Amino acid sequence: MKRSRDIRVIRTQTALLEALNKLIKTKKLSVITITDLCTEAKINRNTFYYHYNNIIEFLEEHKQIVIDELNQISEVSKTYNKENLTEIFKVLKGHPIFLHILISPNCDLDFFNDIFTVASEKAKVKIDFKGDNYSSRELMICNYCNAGCNAVICSWIINNMRETPEEITDIISQASRKGPITLLFPDE
């Protein structure tokens, strides 16, 4: 169905995403049928089959749209870049229903990991002055920061992306630079 400006296509895609988001709250993705999806979306199965062969193909297309949008963001600089991080969150905020589906415990696909891998590459701070000579301690600290970023992003999606991309950037930036304990207990 590829990204379209045709209002009918946009409505159909939105209806399918909303229906899948509702269904995945109570059923594993692997047991949701096209009939279930089309009934919930109130669209004809022939419409679905005109564009997709199965639900995975439908999700794959949306994953690729998000990845393509992330790839539009300029490459990372050699220093920390808040603008890139904000742009990443703007892209993610444009796909709340799709991301909600992907982080559902009933979605057994690695699509979120695929998207996060691309986003991580865009957000990564390159420390070229050391080449590949990182200490074990430095790698563990980087892994700690990355895991924290993942948790913030998942929490943001689960809570319906109420914060702006700029607010999420600030949360991650401050927690990465100052540490979460310092932010939670500033007077200690």
C-alpha positions as semicolon CSV with decimal commas, in nm:
position;residue;x (nm);y (nm);z (nm)
1;M;0,000;0,000;0,000
2;K;0,308;0,222;0,033
3;R;0,286;0,573;0,170
4;S;0,016;0,756;-0,017
5;R;-0,158;1,092;-0,012
6;D;-0,484;0,928;-0,119
7;I;-0,722;0,980;0,173
8;R;-0,886;0,639;0,116
9;V;-0,552;0,460;0,144
10;I;-0,458;0,659;0,454
11;R;-0,795;0,577;0,617
12;T;-0,756;0,208;0,534
13;Q;-0,402;0,192;0,674
14;T;-0,510;0,378;0,988
15;A;-0,812;0,150;1,035
16;L;-0,592;-0,160;0,997
17;L;-0,333;-0,029;1,244
18;E;-0,598;0,069;1,500
19;A;-0,769;-0,268;1,462
20;L;-0,443;-0,459;1,499
21;N;-0,351;-0,250;1,803
22;K;-0,685;-0,342;1,963
23;L;-0,658;-0,712;1,873
24;I;-0,298;-0,751;1,988
25;K;-0,396;-0,647;2,339
26;T;-0,579;-0,977;2,383
27;K;-0,432;-1,213;2,121
28;K;-0,088;-1,318;2,007
29;L;0,002;-1,179;1,667
30;S;0,050;-1,533;1,538
31;V;-0,317;-1,620;1,598
32;I;-0,474;-1,301;1,463
33;T;-0,631;-1,381;1,127
34;I;-0,688;-1,150;0,835
35;T;-1,060;-1,204;0,888
36;D;-1,022;-1,088;1,252
37;L;-0,825;-0,785;1,140
38;C;-1,058;-0,686;0,858
39;T;-1,369;-0,736;1,071
40;E;-1,226;-0,517;1,346
41;A;-1,112;-0,255;1,093
42;K;-1,446;-0,270;0,913
43;I;-1,282;-0,318;0,576
44;N;-1,336;-0,581;0,312
45;R;-1,087;-0,869;0,306
46;N;-1,044;-0,815;-0,068
47;T;-0,915;-0,466;0,006
48;F;-0,656;-0,612;0,239
49;Y;-0,553;-0,881;-0,010
50;Y;-0,530;-0,627;-0,289
51;H;-0,237;-0,467;-0,103
52;Y;-0,093;-0,743;0,119
53;N;-0,056;-1,118;0,130
54;N;-0,057;-1,140;0,510
55;I;-0,035;-0,938;0,832
56;I;0,343;-0,971;0,850
57;E;0,374;-0,807;0,507
58;F;0,149;-0,525;0,630
59;L;0,373;-0,472;0,935
60;E;0,689;-0,508;0,726
61;E;0,574;-0,221;0,504
62;H;0,518;0,003;0,804
63;K;0,852;-0,094;0,953
64;Q;1,021;0,005;0,628
65;I;0,840;0,340;0,625
66;V;0,973;0,419;0,975
67;I;1,325;0,304;0,883
68;D;1,318;0,513;0,564
69;E;1,215;0,818;0,766
70;L;1,494;0,753;1,018
71;N;1,741;0,721;0,733
72;Q;1,646;1,072;0,620
73;I;1,811;1,205;0,937
74;S;2,167;1,318;0,875
75;E;2,452;1,099;0,986
76;V;2,583;1,139;1,338
77;S;2,855;1,384;1,414
78;K;3,172;1,315;1,605
79;T;3,027;1,483;1,913
80;Y;2,699;1,456;2,097
81;N;2,413;1,580;1,879
82;K;2,084;1,670;2,051
83;E;1,927;1,770;1,719
84;N;1,964;1,419;1,578
85;L;1,812;1,270;1,891
86;T;1,516;1,508;1,871
87;E;1,467;1,425;1,501
88;I;1,462;1,053;1,586
89;F;1,187;1,110;1,843
90;K;0,990;1,320;1,594
91;V;0,997;1,028;1,350
92;L;0,891;0,782;1,621
93;K;0,614;1,014;1,742
94;G;0,471;1,005;1,390
95;H;0,395;0,633;1,428
96;P;0,244;0,584;1,776
97;I;-0,005;0,308;1,693
98;F;0,246;0,106;1,494
99;L;0,509;0,131;1,770
100;H;0,249;0,040;2,032
101;I;0,182;-0,279;1,835
102;L;0,552;-0,361;1,813
103;I;0,621;-0,330;2,186
104;S;0,316;-0,535;2,282
105;P;0,399;-0,858;2,465
106;N;0,176;-1,032;2,210
107;C;0,381;-0,912;1,913
108;D;0,645;-1,175;1,861
109;L;0,841;-0,993;1,591
110;D;1,177;-0,822;1,607
111;F;1,055;-0,521;1,410
112;F;1,103;-0,288;1,706
113;N;1,462;-0,409;1,736
114;D;1,514;-0,341;1,364
115;I;1,382;0,014;1,404
116;F;1,577;0,072;1,723
117;T;1,899;-0,046;1,557
118;V;1,863;0,221;1,287
119;A;1,766;0,486;1,543
120;S;2,061;0,389;1,765
121;E;2,304;0,432;1,478
122;K;2,166;0,779;1,416
123;A;2,191;0,876;1,785
124;K;2,525;0,718;1,865
125;V;2,800;0,945;1,985
126;K;3,116;0,852;1,805
127;I;3,426;0,864;2,019
128;D;3,683;0,836;1,745
129;F;3,972;0,964;1,950
130;K;4,013;0,616;2,102
131;G;3,946;0,410;1,792
132;D;3,832;0,067;1,908
133;N;4,034;0,079;2,229
134;Y;3,752;0,110;2,479
135;S;3,798;-0,026;2,827
136;S;3,556;-0,282;2,962
137;R;3,430;-0,016;3,203
138;E;3,360;0,231;2,919
139;L;3,169;-0,034;2,724
140;M;2,959;-0,120;3,029
141;I;2,874;0,246;3,084
142;C;2,771;0,279;2,717
143;N;2,554;-0,035;2,750
144;Y;2,395;0,109;3,065
145;C;2,309;0,432;2,880
146;N;2,172;0,239;2,579
147;A;1,954;0,019;2,800
148;G;1,825;0,329;2,976
149;C;1,743;0,491;2,641
150;N;1,553;0,179;2,536
151;A;1,355;0,188;2,859
152;V;1,271;0,558;2,819
153;I;1,155;0,504;2,461
154;C;0,938;0,204;2,553
155;S;0,788;0,390;2,850
156;W;0,718;0,690;2,626
157;I;0,539;0,470;2,371
158;I;0,339;0,286;2,638
159;N;0,232;0,620;2,790
160;N;0,103;0,737;2,449
161;M;0,395;0,969;2,371
162;R;0,260;1,255;2,583
163;E;0,598;1,427;2,605
164;T;0,737;1,615;2,309
165;P;1,041;1,481;2,124
166;E;1,238;1,768;2,277
167;E;1,134;1,665;2,630
168;I;1,239;1,304;2,568
169;T;1,571;1,426;2,430
170;D;1,625;1,631;2,746
171;I;1,538;1,338;2,974
172;I;1,780;1,106;2,797
173;S;2,051;1,373;2,767
174;Q;2,035;1,472;3,131
175;A;2,017;1,114;3,259
176;S;2,311;1,015;3,039
177;R;2,524;1,311;3,143
178;K;2,432;1,352;3,510
179;G;2,302;1,007;3,601
180;P;1,946;0,915;3,694
181;I;2,008;0,918;4,071
182;T;2,133;1,278;4,057
183;L;1,823;1,381;3,865
184;L;1,584;1,199;4,098
185;F;1,753;1,319;4,421
186;P;1,920;1,651;4,336
187;D;1,965;1,755;4,700
188;E;2,168;1,453;4,805
